[in-house]
Amino acid sequence: MAILTTGPIENSPVGGVRPIQQVTVKMVNRDLVNSSTILIQGFILNGLRTLHVLEQIALAPNAVVTRNYLANFDAYEFVFTTSGLAEESTDISVWGKNGSGTIIGAQRIVADEQLES
């Protein structure tokens, strides 16, 4: 089981509007035979770490799944827990989008072990 996270992402308003309104998560299972499972947790960071997304995705062999989540908060974080026989063949990318759906930028994902050291 691997635990990956975006870490805390600052999203304070600029001119009264937060730059990122939505987060797109793209998950790819490159294994041709085995499946994987991804637990997605999204947190609002507003003095407390409040869970606002909780979804488990079953990724079939050679599958691609995209999910969009609300991110219109001053700060947020996403945590991904991967498991299954295709865990090592599963990739995740996270993209911030503005209100019109334009990609603002890729958001880094790091292994949780790196955060604890």
C-alpha positions in Angstrom: 0.0 0.0 0.0 1.4 3.4 -1.0 0.2 6.7 0.5 0.6 9.8 -1.7 -0.3 13.4 -1.0 -0.4 16.8 -2.6 0.6 18.3 0.8 -1.1 21.5 1.8 -2.0 23.7 -1.2 -2.5 27.4 -0.7 -5.4 28.8 -2.7 -6.0 32.3 -1.3 -8.2 34.7 -3.3 -6.5 37.0 -5.8 -8.7 40.0 -6.6 -11.5 38.3 -4.6 -11.4 35.1 -6.6 -9.5 31.9 -5.7 -7.2 30.8 -8.5 -8.2 27.2 -8.3 -11.9 26.4 -8.3 -11.7 22.7 -9.2 -9.2 19.8 -9.0 -9.1 17.2 -11.6 -7.6 13.8 -10.6 -6.5 11.4 -13.4 -5.7 7.8 -12.5 -4.2 5.3 -14.9 -3.6 1.5 -14.4 -0.9 0.5 -16.9 -1.1 -3.2 -15.8 -2.7 -5.3 -18.6 -3.9 -8.1 -16.2 -4.3 -6.8 -12.6 -6.5 -4.2 -11.0 -5.8 -1.6 -8.4 -7.8 0.4 -5.8 -7.4 4.0 -5.0 -8.8 5.7 -1.9 -9.2 9.4 -2.4 -9.4 11.8 0.6 -9.8 15.5 0.1 -9.4 17.9 3.0 -10.3 21.6 3.5 -7.5 23.3 5.5 -9.1 26.1 7.4 -7.6 25.9 10.8 -8.9 22.4 11.0 -8.3 19.5 8.6 -11.9 18.8 7.5 -12.7 15.8 5.2 -14.8 16.9 2.2 -14.0 14.1 -0.4 -14.0 10.4 0.4 -14.2 8.1 -2.6 -12.8 4.6 -3.4 -12.0 3.9 -7.1 -11.5 0.4 -8.5 -9.2 0.6 -11.5 -9.6 -2.3 -13.9 -6.6 -3.4 -15.9 -5.5 -0.9 -18.5 -8.1 1.6 -17.3 -8.1 5.4 -17.0 -10.5 7.2 -14.7 -10.9 11.0 -14.2 -12.6 12.7 -11.3 -13.3 16.4 -10.6 -13.6 17.8 -7.1 -14.5 21.2 -5.7 -11.4 23.1 -4.6 -12.9 26.6 -3.9 -11.2 26.9 -0.5 -8.3 29.0 0.9 -6.3 25.8 1.4 -6.7 22.1 0.7 -4.9 18.8 0.5 -5.6 15.5 -1.3 -4.3 12.1 -0.1 -4.3 8.9 -2.2 -3.9 5.4 -0.9 -3.2 2.8 -3.6 -3.5 -0.9 -3.2 -4.0 -4.1 -5.2 -1.9 -6.2 -7.5 -1.4 -3.4 -9.9 -0.4 -0.8 -7.3 3.0 -0.2 -8.8 1.6 0.2 -12.3 -0.9 2.8 -11.1 -0.2 6.5 -11.8 -2.1 9.6 -10.4 -1.9 13.2 -11.6 -3.6 16.2 -10.0 -4.5 19.4 -11.9 -5.9 22.7 -10.6 -8.4 24.5 -12.8 -9.9 28.0 -12.7 -13.7 28.8 -12.8 -13.8 28.4 -16.6 -12.1 25.0 -16.5 -8.7 26.1 -17.7 -5.8 24.2 -16.2 -3.8 26.5 -13.9 -1.1 24.0 -13.2 -0.1 20.5 -12.2 0.0 19.9 -8.5 2.8 17.8 -7.1 2.2 14.5 -5.4 4.7 13.1 -2.9 5.0 9.8 -1.0 3.8 10.1 2.5 7.0 8.6 3.8 8.9 11.6 2.5 6.7 13.9 4.6 7.4 12.0 7.8 11.2 12.0 7.6 
